[in-house]
Amino acid sequence: MCLAAIAWQAHPRYRLVLIANRDEFHARPTEALNVWSDREGVLAGRDLQAGGTWLGWHRSGRFGLITNYRDQQSPQDAPTRGTLIPDFLDSPQAPGDYLAALAPSAARYAGFNLLLGDLRSLWYASNRQRGFLRPLEPGVFALSNHLLDTPWPKLSRLRNALEHWLSDPADTHQDVEPLWQALTDRTPADDHRLPETGISLEWERRLSPPFIVHPEYGTRCSTLLRVDHANHMEVEERSYGRDGEVVARQCWQGHLTQWPPAPNSVDRLA
């Protein structure tokens, strides 16, 4: 997961709205959003190379996402970061307790950001900031490959799109197309607004849009998740090919008391 915006307890209808893009090498094998057979109650995509995930949901109402922190300081023989999300999802610990237990070993991992929540709280943690973890108050947040709410152009663009959608005075929110448009925005940032993260200017440009298209590395999937205050969940994942075109769509919905959620539609488009 490389870009996400999340509205937490920030709307009269929705407890949680999350929109996110996962960027990865196209050669890395991936399983689309599904109910896991080996971890009871988990709904998530899966990285088939390391076995973890970038974004997941649990029938208890627990959820989590992880992004990499872009730096050149990965320790040797670092454990995979992708297991942190499924380990949290089926853990009995509250988000803050899980992160507090993780803190002593966090430096063993390559740089990461975590957003972990349940029906009561949302927490942020990064092993690249002073003070590993902190709770988040109700509001709208965004995360990319630096610390929470670092105003990279694509992060600001996605967060603004979510805030605009939430402010709809009609309060119907049946039309989520503006959120999909924000997730698939291919407009690069101007050079003077690019961050300096230790990679070449060419790659800073390629990675600057919310949606990345490149034959080797690009946006592999987008996810839109909504949970209302009655604990009804709707989630859609769209997967993309090397050319950025949609190749599959997974849609799930249901109440947290009914598990697994119903696969409203699963479409293979290519």
C-alpha positions as CSV (number, residue, x, y, z in Angstrom):
1,M,0.0,0.0,0.0
2,C,1.5,3.3,-1.1
3,L,-1.3,5.9,-0.9
4,A,-4.3,6.1,1.3
5,A,-6.8,8.6,2.7
6,I,-9.1,7.8,5.6
7,A,-12.0,9.5,7.3
8,W,-12.4,8.3,10.8
9,Q,-15.6,9.2,12.8
10,A,-15.8,12.3,10.5
11,H,-19.3,11.9,9.0
12,P,-22.8,11.4,10.4
13,R,-23.4,8.3,8.3
14,Y,-20.0,6.7,8.1
15,R,-17.8,5.5,10.9
16,L,-15.0,4.8,8.4
17,V,-14.3,5.7,4.8
18,L,-11.0,4.5,3.3
19,I,-9.6,4.9,-0.2
20,A,-6.2,3.5,-1.1
21,N,-3.9,2.5,-3.9
22,R,-1.3,-0.3,-3.7
23,D,1.8,0.2,-5.9
24,E,4.1,-2.7,-6.5
25,F,6.2,-4.5,-9.1
26,H,3.9,-6.2,-11.6
27,A,6.0,-9.3,-11.4
28,R,5.3,-9.8,-7.7
29,P,2.5,-12.4,-7.4
30,T,-0.7,-11.2,-5.7
31,E,-4.0,-12.7,-4.7
32,A,-7.1,-10.4,-4.9
33,L,-9.3,-9.4,-2.0
34,N,-10.8,-12.6,-0.5
35,V,-11.7,-14.3,2.8
36,W,-8.6,-16.1,4.0
37,S,-8.9,-19.8,4.7
38,D,-5.9,-19.9,7.1
39,R,-6.8,-16.9,9.3
40,E,-10.4,-17.0,10.5
41,G,-12.4,-13.8,10.0
42,V,-9.9,-12.0,7.8
43,L,-10.8,-10.3,4.5
44,A,-7.8,-9.1,2.6
45,G,-5.7,-9.3,-0.5
46,R,-2.5,-11.3,-0.2
47,D,1.1,-10.9,-1.3
48,L,1.9,-14.4,-2.5
49,Q,5.7,-13.8,-2.3
50,A,6.0,-13.0,1.4
51,G,2.5,-14.1,2.5
52,G,1.3,-10.9,4.1
53,T,-1.0,-8.1,3.1
54,W,-1.1,-4.3,2.7
55,L,-4.7,-3.8,3.8
56,G,-7.2,-6.0,5.7
57,W,-10.4,-6.2,7.6
58,H,-11.6,-8.6,10.4
59,R,-15.1,-9.6,11.3
60,S,-14.6,-8.0,14.7
61,G,-14.4,-4.6,13.1
62,R,-10.6,-4.5,13.3
63,F,-8.8,-3.1,10.2
64,G,-5.3,-2.1,9.2
65,L,-3.1,-0.8,6.4
66,I,0.6,-0.5,6.0
67,T,2.8,1.6,3.7
68,N,6.5,1.5,3.1
69,Y,8.6,4.5,4.3
70,R,10.8,5.5,1.3
71,D,14.4,5.6,2.5
72,Q,17.7,3.7,2.0
73,Q,18.0,2.4,5.6
74,S,16.6,-1.2,5.4
75,P,18.4,-3.4,7.9
76,Q,19.8,-6.7,6.7
77,D,17.6,-9.8,7.1
78,A,14.6,-7.6,8.0
79,P,11.4,-9.5,8.6
80,T,8.6,-8.9,6.1
81,R,6.4,-6.0,7.0
82,G,3.4,-7.5,5.4
83,T,2.7,-9.9,8.2
84,L,2.0,-7.0,10.7
85,I,-1.5,-6.5,9.4
86,P,-2.8,-10.1,9.5
87,D,-1.0,-10.6,12.9
88,F,-2.9,-7.6,14.2
89,L,-6.3,-8.6,12.7
90,D,-6.5,-11.9,14.5
91,S,-4.8,-10.7,17.6
92,P,-6.9,-10.3,20.8
93,Q,-5.1,-7.0,21.6
94,A,-6.5,-3.5,21.1
95,P,-4.7,-1.4,18.4
96,G,-2.7,0.6,20.9
97,D,-1.7,-2.5,22.9
98,Y,-0.6,-4.3,19.8
99,L,1.5,-1.4,18.7
100,A,3.0,-1.0,22.2
101,A,4.0,-4.7,22.1
102,L,5.5,-4.2,18.6
103,A,7.5,-1.1,19.5
104,P,10.6,-2.8,21.0
105,S,11.2,-4.8,17.8
106,A,10.1,-2.1,15.3
107,A,13.6,-1.2,14.4
108,R,14.2,-4.7,13.0
109,Y,11.9,-3.9,10.1
110,A,12.5,-1.7,7.0
111,G,10.7,1.6,7.3
112,F,7.0,1.4,7.6
113,N,3.8,3.3,8.5
114,L,0.8,1.5,10.2
115,L,-2.8,2.6,10.6
116,L,-4.6,0.2,12.9
117,G,-8.1,0.5,14.2
118,D,-11.2,-1.1,15.6
119,L,-14.8,0.1,16.3
120,R,-13.5,2.4,19.0
121,S,-10.1,3.8,18.1
122,L,-7.6,4.5,15.4
123,W,-3.8,4.5,15.9
124,Y,-0.8,5.5,13.8
125,A,2.7,4.2,14.2
126,S,6.0,4.5,12.2
127,N,9.4,3.2,12.9
128,R,10.8,6.3,11.3
129,Q,9.4,8.9,13.7
130,R,10.3,9.9,17.2
131,G,7.6,8.4,19.4
132,F,6.6,5.2,17.7
133,L,2.8,5.3,18.2
134,R,0.0,7.7,18.8
135,P,-3.8,7.6,18.9
136,L,-5.7,9.7,16.3
137,E,-8.8,11.8,17.0
138,P,-11.8,11.8,14.7
139,G,-10.8,13.4,11.4
140,V,-9.5,12.9,7.9
141,F,-5.9,11.7,7.4
142,A,-3.7,10.6,4.5
143,L,-0.6,8.5,4.2
144,S,1.9,7.7,1.5
145,N,5.6,6.8,1.8
146,H,6.6,9.3,4.4
147,L,5.1,10.2,7.8
148,L,1.3,10.7,8.3
149,D,-0.1,13.7,6.5
150,T,3.3,14.7,4.9
151,P,2.0,17.0,2.2
152,W,3.4,15.3,-0.9
153,P,1.4,16.4,-3.9
154,K,-0.4,13.1,-4.5
155,L,-1.3,12.8,-0.8
156,S,-2.8,16.3,-0.7
157,R,-4.7,15.6,-3.9
158,L,-6.3,12.4,-2.5
159,R,-7.0,13.8,0.9
160,N,-8.7,16.9,-0.7
161,A,-10.9,14.6,-2.9
162,L,-12.1,12.7,0.2
163,E,-12.8,15.8,2.2
164,H,-14.8,17.2,-0.7
165,W,-16.8,14.0,-1.1
166,L,-17.6,14.0,2.6
167,S,-18.8,17.6,2.5
168,D,-21.6,16.8,0.0
169,P,-24.6,18.7,1.4
170,A,-27.0,16.2,-0.1
171,D,-25.7,13.6,2.4
172,T,-26.6,10.7,0.1
173,H,-23.1,9.6,-1.0
174,Q,-24.4,7.0,-3.4
175,D,-22.1,8.2,-6.1
176,V,-18.5,7.1,-5.3
177,E,-17.3,7.8,-8.8
178,P,-15.4,11.0,-7.7
179,L,-13.4,8.8,-5.3
180,W,-12.5,6.4,-8.0
181,Q,-11.5,9.3,-10.2
182,A,-9.2,10.6,-7.5
183,L,-7.6,7.2,-7.0
184,T,-6.9,6.8,-10.8
185,D,-5.6,10.4,-11.3
186,R,-2.4,10.0,-13.5
187,T,-1.4,13.7,-13.4
188,P,2.2,14.0,-12.4
189,A,3.3,16.7,-9.9
190,D,5.3,19.7,-11.0
191,D,9.0,19.3,-10.5
192,H,9.3,22.0,-8.0
193,R,6.8,20.2,-5.7
194,L,8.5,16.8,-5.9
195,P,9.9,15.4,-2.7
196,E,13.6,14.4,-2.4
197,T,13.7,10.8,-1.2
198,G,17.0,9.5,-2.4
199,I,15.8,8.2,-5.8
200,S,16.4,9.7,-9.2
201,L,14.4,12.7,-10.5
202,E,13.0,10.5,-13.3
203,W,11.5,8.1,-10.7
204,E,10.3,10.9,-8.4
205,R,8.3,12.1,-11.5
206,R,7.0,8.6,-12.2
207,L,5.9,8.0,-8.6
208,S,4.3,11.5,-8.2
209,P,0.8,10.8,-9.5
210,P,-1.8,9.1,-7.3
211,F,-2.1,6.4,-9.9
212,I,1.2,5.1,-11.4
213,V,1.5,3.5,-14.8
214,H,4.8,1.8,-15.8
215,P,5.5,-1.6,-17.4
216,E,7.6,-2.7,-14.4
217,Y,6.1,-1.0,-11.4
218,G,2.7,0.7,-11.0
219,T,-0.6,0.8,-9.2
220,R,-1.7,-2.8,-8.9
221,C,-5.1,-2.2,-7.2
222,S,-7.4,0.4,-5.7
223,T,-9.7,-0.2,-2.7
224,L,-12.7,1.7,-1.5
225,L,-14.1,0.8,1.9
226,R,-17.1,2.2,3.7
227,V,-18.5,1.3,7.2
228,D,-21.5,3.0,8.5
229,H,-22.4,3.6,12.2
230,A,-24.7,0.5,12.1
231,N,-21.6,-1.6,11.2
232,H,-22.6,-2.4,7.7
233,M,-19.5,-2.7,5.4
234,E,-19.1,-2.2,1.7
235,V,-15.7,-2.7,0.0
236,E,-14.6,-2.8,-3.6
237,E,-11.2,-3.6,-5.0
238,R,-10.2,-3.0,-8.6
239,S,-7.1,-4.6,-10.0
240,Y,-5.0,-3.3,-12.9
241,G,-2.7,-4.6,-15.5
242,R,0.6,-3.1,-16.7
243,D,-1.2,-0.6,-18.9
244,G,-3.3,0.7,-16.0
245,E,-6.6,-0.8,-17.3
246,V,-9.0,-2.6,-14.9
247,V,-8.6,-6.4,-15.2
248,A,-10.7,-7.5,-12.2
249,R,-13.2,-6.2,-9.7
250,Q,-14.1,-7.6,-6.3
251,C,-17.1,-6.2,-4.4
252,W,-18.1,-7.4,-0.9
253,Q,-20.7,-6.2,1.5
254,G,-22.4,-7.3,4.7
255,H,-23.0,-6.6,8.4
256,L,-20.3,-7.4,10.9
257,T,-22.6,-9.9,12.6
258,Q,-22.8,-11.8,9.3
259,W,-19.6,-13.5,8.3
260,P,-18.2,-14.0,5.7
261,P,-19.5,-10.9,3.9
262,A,-21.4,-11.6,0.7
263,P,-19.3,-11.3,-2.5
264,N,-21.7,-8.9,-4.2
265,S,-19.8,-9.4,-7.4
266,V,-16.5,-10.8,-8.6
267,D,-15.7,-9.9,-12.2
268,R,-12.7,-10.9,-14.2
269,L,-12.5,-8.3,-16.9
270,A,-9.4,-9.5,-18.7
